[in-house]
Amino acid sequence: MKNRLDLNLQMVENILVDFLREEVHKVGFKKVVLGISGGIDSALVAYLAAKALGPENVLGIMMPYKSSSKESLDHGKLVIDSLGINSKLVEITPMVEPYFQMNPDMDGLRKGNRMARERMCILFDHSAKEKALVLGTSNKTEILLGYSTQFGDGASAINPIGDLYKTQVWELSRYMGIPSQLIDKKPSADLWEGQTDESELGFSYNLADEILVRLIDERYTPEEVIEEEFPEDIVKKVMKKILYSQYKRKLPVIAKISPRTIGREFRYPRDWGV
């Protein structure tokens, strides 16, 4: 029986490579810039971008904080070296630490959000400097669960992997020959020592994706998912995360005054002649 999350990997790779090439070129750009975290999502985007545009047109920026793991940095360098893309190391500690010292009551969530937004500021500054579009590296699982920072890692000009669930990211990464060290390690935002995505979420990506593909792609009700013997508490938790993070997936809501409001009637490519 075919798994709901199975992909035609060659077809998906071709679609995403063509998507990047077309979306970058049609708005007058030749180059892209992205953050290289040492994780699998940014690695996959880097591999796709290098194939679409050539490694000479890809800039990968590593942006560690003082508590970032050496493994993350090593894995980021491994991606950069294996592709031969341009790279830069920007240490963010001197940028964010003064703010942390001014706010000694900051918890891990606030600090993580501050770092994510600092990193995106750096990427968009280099976008202007290099005339390069910023690529997003958030996958579909993270986007649906709200597991991203608004105007931080959730910000970008274009995102080639935003319609791939996390387990599909792993699958396509294996197919494209990304080093196994990045695929096999526990996913982590590397915010503090020992932090992992799945421990923070409270469930595995494998379980989340099986639930999400039913809720989102197949339009199951939560009750129908539970009937398939998925844990009721996890299904409800996933559904709650989807509902409460919808604001992160939208442009700022604009109060309607005119006949054609941005984000409502004025929202299709034909509206601006594309």
C-alpha positions as CSV (number, residue, x, y, z in Angstrom):
1,M,0.0,0.0,0.0
2,K,1.4,3.4,-1.0
3,N,2.4,5.7,1.9
4,R,0.5,8.9,1.9
5,L,3.8,10.9,2.2
6,D,5.6,9.1,-0.7
7,L,6.9,11.3,-3.5
8,N,8.0,10.9,-7.0
9,L,11.4,12.2,-6.0
10,Q,12.8,12.9,-9.5
11,M,9.7,14.8,-10.4
12,V,9.7,16.8,-7.2
13,E,13.4,17.7,-7.6
14,N,12.7,18.9,-11.2
15,I,9.7,21.0,-10.1
16,L,11.6,22.7,-7.3
17,V,14.7,23.4,-9.4
18,D,12.5,24.9,-12.1
19,F,10.6,26.8,-9.5
20,L,13.7,28.5,-8.1
21,R,15.1,29.3,-11.5
22,E,11.8,30.8,-12.8
23,E,10.9,32.7,-9.6
24,V,14.4,34.2,-9.2
25,H,14.9,35.2,-12.9
26,K,11.4,36.6,-13.5
27,V,11.8,39.4,-11.0
28,G,15.2,40.4,-12.4
29,F,17.6,38.5,-10.0
30,K,20.4,36.1,-10.7
31,K,21.6,35.3,-7.2
32,V,20.1,34.0,-3.9
33,V,21.2,34.2,-0.3
34,L,20.2,31.8,2.5
35,G,21.1,31.0,6.1
36,I,23.1,27.8,6.5
37,S,22.3,26.4,10.0
38,G,23.8,23.0,9.7
39,G,20.4,21.5,9.6
40,I,18.7,19.5,6.9
41,D,16.2,22.1,5.7
42,S,18.8,24.7,4.8
43,A,21.0,22.0,3.3
44,L,18.3,20.9,1.0
45,V,17.5,24.4,-0.1
46,A,21.2,25.1,-0.8
47,Y,21.4,21.9,-2.9
48,L,18.3,22.9,-4.9
49,A,19.5,26.5,-5.4
50,A,23.0,25.4,-6.5
51,K,21.4,23.1,-9.1
52,A,18.9,25.7,-10.3
53,L,21.2,28.7,-10.5
54,G,24.8,27.4,-10.3
55,P,26.9,27.4,-7.1
56,E,28.5,30.7,-8.0
57,N,25.1,32.4,-7.7
58,V,24.3,31.1,-4.2
59,L,25.6,32.7,-1.0
60,G,25.2,30.7,2.2
61,I,25.7,32.6,5.5
62,M,26.4,30.8,8.8
63,M,25.3,32.9,11.8
64,P,26.3,31.1,15.0
65,Y,25.6,32.4,18.5
66,K,28.2,31.7,21.3
67,S,26.2,28.7,22.5
68,S,25.7,27.2,19.1
69,S,27.1,23.7,18.8
70,K,30.3,23.0,16.9
71,E,28.5,20.2,15.1
72,S,26.1,22.7,13.6
73,L,29.0,24.8,12.3
74,D,30.8,21.7,11.0
75,H,27.7,20.5,9.2
76,G,27.1,23.9,7.7
77,K,30.7,23.9,6.4
78,L,30.2,20.4,5.0
79,V,27.2,21.7,2.9
80,I,29.1,24.7,1.7
81,D,32.2,22.7,0.8
82,S,30.3,19.9,-0.9
83,L,28.5,22.4,-3.2
84,G,31.2,24.9,-3.7
85,I,28.8,27.8,-3.0
86,N,29.9,31.2,-1.8
87,S,29.9,31.6,2.0
88,K,30.3,33.9,4.9
89,L,30.5,33.6,8.6
90,V,28.7,36.2,10.7
91,E,28.9,35.8,14.5
92,I,25.7,37.2,16.0
93,T,26.7,37.2,19.6
94,P,28.0,40.8,19.6
95,M,24.7,41.9,18.0
96,V,22.2,40.3,20.4
97,E,24.1,40.0,23.6
98,P,23.8,43.7,24.6
99,Y,20.0,43.4,24.3
100,F,20.0,40.2,26.4
101,Q,22.0,42.0,29.1
102,M,19.5,44.9,29.0
103,N,16.7,42.4,29.6
104,P,17.9,39.9,32.1
105,D,14.4,38.4,32.5
106,M,14.4,37.1,28.9
107,D,13.5,33.4,28.7
108,G,14.6,30.9,26.0
109,L,11.7,31.6,23.7
110,R,12.3,35.4,23.6
111,K,16.0,34.9,23.1
112,G,15.5,32.4,20.3
113,N,13.0,34.8,18.6
114,R,15.5,37.7,18.9
115,M,18.3,35.6,17.4
116,A,16.1,34.4,14.5
117,R,15.1,38.0,13.7
118,E,18.7,39.1,13.9
119,R,19.7,36.4,11.4
120,M,17.0,37.4,9.0
121,C,18.1,41.1,9.2
122,I,21.6,39.9,8.2
123,L,20.2,37.9,5.3
124,F,18.1,40.8,4.0
125,D,21.0,43.2,4.3
126,H,23.1,40.9,2.2
127,S,20.1,40.6,-0.2
128,A,20.5,44.3,-0.8
129,K,24.3,44.2,-0.9
130,E,24.5,41.2,-3.3
131,K,21.3,41.9,-5.3
132,A,20.2,38.4,-4.3
133,L,16.8,37.1,-3.2
134,V,16.4,35.6,0.3
135,L,15.4,31.9,0.3
136,G,13.2,30.5,2.9
137,T,14.1,27.2,4.6
138,S,10.9,26.4,6.6
139,N,9.2,23.1,5.7
140,K,5.4,22.4,5.6
141,T,5.3,20.7,9.0
142,E,6.9,23.7,10.8
143,I,4.8,26.2,8.9
144,L,1.5,24.4,9.8
145,L,2.5,24.0,13.5
146,G,3.6,27.6,13.8
147,Y,7.1,26.3,14.7
148,S,8.9,29.4,13.3
149,T,9.5,33.0,14.3
150,Q,7.4,35.6,12.5
151,F,9.7,37.9,10.6
152,G,12.6,35.6,11.6
153,D,13.1,32.2,10.0
154,G,9.5,32.5,8.7
155,A,10.5,35.4,6.5
156,S,11.8,35.1,2.9
157,A,11.2,36.2,-0.7
158,I,10.6,32.6,-1.9
159,N,10.5,29.2,-0.2
160,P,11.1,26.1,-2.3
161,I,10.4,23.5,0.5
162,G,7.4,25.1,2.2
163,D,5.1,22.4,0.7
164,L,7.3,19.5,1.8
165,Y,6.6,17.8,5.1
166,K,9.6,17.2,7.3
167,T,9.7,13.5,6.5
168,Q,9.6,14.4,2.8
169,V,12.5,16.8,3.3
170,W,14.5,13.8,4.7
171,E,13.4,11.6,1.8
172,L,14.3,14.1,-0.9
173,S,17.6,14.9,0.8
174,R,18.7,11.3,0.7
175,Y,17.7,11.1,-3.0
176,M,19.8,14.2,-3.8
177,G,22.9,12.8,-2.0
178,I,23.0,15.2,1.0
179,P,25.5,13.9,3.6
180,S,23.9,11.4,5.9
181,Q,25.2,13.2,9.0
182,L,22.7,15.9,8.4
183,I,19.8,13.6,7.7
184,D,20.2,11.2,10.6
185,K,20.8,13.7,13.5
186,K,17.9,14.9,15.7
187,P,16.4,18.1,14.3
188,S,17.3,21.1,16.4
189,A,17.0,24.9,16.2
190,D,20.3,24.9,18.2
191,L,19.0,27.5,20.6
192,W,20.6,25.9,23.7
193,E,22.6,22.8,24.5
194,G,20.5,19.6,24.1
195,Q,17.5,21.4,22.6
196,T,15.6,19.4,19.9
197,D,12.6,20.2,17.9
198,E,10.6,17.1,18.8
199,S,11.1,17.5,22.5
200,E,9.8,21.1,22.3
201,L,6.8,20.0,20.2
202,G,6.0,17.1,22.3
203,F,5.7,14.6,19.5
204,S,7.8,13.2,16.6
205,Y,7.8,14.6,13.1
206,N,6.9,11.2,11.8
207,L,3.7,11.2,13.8
208,A,2.9,14.9,13.1
209,D,3.2,14.4,9.4
210,E,0.9,11.4,9.4
211,I,-1.7,13.5,11.2
212,L,-1.1,16.6,9.1
213,V,-1.4,15.0,5.8
214,R,-4.8,13.7,6.8
215,L,-6.0,17.0,8.3
216,I,-4.6,19.3,5.6
217,D,-4.2,17.4,2.3
218,E,-7.1,15.0,2.7
219,R,-9.4,17.3,4.7
220,Y,-10.1,14.8,7.5
221,T,-11.8,16.0,10.6
222,P,-9.9,15.6,13.8
223,E,-12.5,12.9,14.8
224,E,-11.8,11.0,11.6
225,V,-8.0,11.1,12.3
226,I,-8.6,9.8,15.9
227,E,-10.8,7.0,14.5
228,E,-7.7,5.7,12.7
229,E,-6.2,5.1,16.1
230,F,-3.9,8.2,16.3
231,P,-3.5,9.4,19.9
232,E,-6.4,11.7,20.7
233,D,-4.3,14.1,22.7
234,I,-1.7,14.5,20.0
235,V,-4.3,15.1,17.3
236,K,-6.0,17.8,19.4
237,K,-2.6,19.4,20.1
238,V,-1.7,19.4,16.4
239,M,-5.1,20.9,15.5
240,K,-4.7,23.6,18.2
241,K,-1.2,24.5,16.9
242,I,-2.6,24.9,13.4
243,L,-5.5,27.1,14.5
244,Y,-3.4,29.3,16.8
245,S,-0.6,29.9,14.3
246,Q,-2.7,31.0,11.3
247,Y,-1.6,34.6,11.8
248,K,1.9,33.6,11.0
249,R,0.9,32.3,7.6
250,K,-0.8,35.5,6.4
251,L,0.2,39.0,5.5
252,P,-0.8,41.5,8.2
253,V,-4.6,41.8,8.1
254,I,-5.7,45.1,6.6
255,A,-9.0,46.8,7.6
256,K,-11.2,47.0,4.5
257,I,-12.3,50.4,3.3
258,S,-11.9,50.4,-0.5
259,P,-13.5,48.1,-3.2
260,R,-10.1,46.4,-3.8
261,T,-8.1,45.8,-0.6
262,I,-4.6,44.4,-0.6
263,G,-4.6,40.8,0.6
264,R,-8.4,40.4,-0.2
265,E,-9.6,41.4,-3.7
266,F,-6.1,42.6,-4.8
267,R,-4.1,39.4,-4.3
268,Y,-3.6,37.6,-7.6
269,P,-0.6,37.8,-9.9
270,R,-2.9,39.1,-12.7
271,D,-3.6,42.2,-10.5
272,W,-0.1,43.4,-11.2
273,G,0.3,42.2,-14.7
274,V,2.2,38.9,-14.1
